[in-house]
Amino acid sequence: MTERLDGPKVPPAVSAGGPATGPAETPRTKQRLGPSAAVAIAFLLPAALLLGIWVVYPIVYSLIRSLFDANGTGFVGLGNYTTIFTDSGTLTTIRNNLIWVVIAPIVVTTLGLIFAVLTERIKWATAFKLIVFMPMAVSLMAAGVIFRLVYEENPDKGLANAILTTVHDTFASSQGYPEARPREGDQSQVADQNGAVVTKQAVQAGQPVLVPIVGVNPQLVPANAQPAKAPAAGGGLSGTVWLDFTRGGGGQSGAVDPSETGLPGMTVEAVQNGQVAATATTAEDGSFRFDGLPAGSYTVRLPQSNFQASYGGLTWLGPTLITPAIIGAFVWVWAGFAMVLLAAGLAAIPRDALEAARIDGATEWQVFRKITVPLLSPVLLVVFVTMIINTLKVFDLVFIIAPASVQPQANVVALEMWRVSFGGGNNQGLGSALAILLLVLVLPFMIMNIRRFRRENT
């Protein structure tokens, strides 16, 4: 029997390099990163509770309430929604919202892009940004009060019409005497002819022409008007246009009295054979003269434009312009917001791409259109969608700027919702239906923004 020469057996727990270390170690259990689920729920619960109270519950309640009548007792189903799309007033509000959605976001985004580009090319960019962004510090209600004053029809109060009348007066006279008329009679040389004042008989050069005017509103007589001066005989064709009225009585009808006032700024025409041969304007004392007029017989005419009201600007708060006027206020407030976002996007564009295009011979317009705008398109889309959401929710500006007489023409869905529910309509069923309609209109754009933000963060 041979003896086995195998060496001593090593116990499994004993390694060749040292003493036994005990039983084999088990794999390390996977550790959790962050707090436990209970802690996370404890922190999220208050926010979820508030979200449910302020968002979820009002939406669900409004949806249910929209299916009932004004008193909330009678079930009408989709009757309130049918009313929205059949009532002429509500259809006007929907039309106005469509105008807002089409015009306001495009104008705000375009102006924001222009301002953002300008900030990169002017030296006083910081001051420019401050001025453009400053309206964002003003609430929409305060902005509405500001623009209610800006759009005042009286040029002495409203900034918009003050600018328009100043520009108009620079290129054309706006002096007018509405409701004024000539003093007619056997002794008068002039008469009314289709709103214009003309001489009854043709006059010759050297024959003075007296044009007595009555019915002038004293408030419309310019401050620079001087006492009327009777024209002198001889010389060229001349005359005087004056207010033939003596305060306190007295004076001679059809004659220039010392206390009577000339009417400056009136256009006077010398007409021969139906054609205007010359034009003059009355001076501060109402006198006029045609210099260099050829000899002959003429009819002196004061055209109808002298007796129309002077240009006073536009009726911004009227039914026609009220919606564009309010959109202008909206653009004033939000253009700075768009500028800041787009300026940040421009700063992130690689400059080497722009310089490479310029080296290749591209013009600045080509660089802007084919490189800058495509690289800036994500930011442009964010600004555009955000403006759409804001226009759908607009309320303050319309409520403050539009007078009560034209609010039906300027109405929008958000304002109509408040007016029907709490502003005298007392029909919370229809108001809830309008609220749901507004939610349906806003929701797709909100989802679009959220998806874009998630794609950018992944």
Buried (B, 14 or more C-beta within 10 A) or exposed (E): EEEEEEEEEEEEEEEEEEEEEEEEEEEEEEEEEEEEEEEEEEEEEEEEEEEEEEEEEBEEEBBEBBBBBBEEEEEBEEBBBEBBEEEEEBEBBBEBBEBBBEBBBEBBBBBBBBBBBBBEEEEEEEEBBEEBBEBBEBEBEBBBBBBBEBBBBEBEEBBBBBEBBEEBBEEEBBBBBEEBBBBBEEEBBBEEBEEBBBBEEEBEBEBBBBBBBEBBEEEBBEEEBBBBBBBEEEEBBBBBBBBBBBEEEEBEBBEBBEEBBBBBBBBBBBBBEEEEBBEBEBBBBBBBBBEEBEEEEBBBBBBEBBBBEBBBBBBBBBEEBBBEBBBBBBBBBBBBBBBBBBBEBBEEBEEEEBEEBEEEEBEEEBBBEEBBEEBBEEBBBBBBBBBBBBBBBBBBBBBBBBEEEBBBBBBBBBBBBBBBBEBEBEBBBBBBBBBBBBBEBBEEBEEBBEEBEEEEEE
